[in-house]
């Protein structure tokens, strides 16, 4: 799936709030960088942490809310 499609799907999951999506991707990417295991089948040695985080949100593996 193309990055644009993944981003559109992730935006839909956060009610089209770009700031919330950027914040959630940043927080999750930091968690991945600090050793958290990806919730989807992506090799962290081949993909950037932000890309993995974006895919996790798009697939609904990470719940994002205003409180997060």
Secondary structure, 3 states (H helix, E strand, C coil): CCHHHHHHHHHHHCCCCHHHHHHHHHHHHHHHHCCCCCCCCCCCCCCCHHHHHHHHHHCCCCCCCCCC
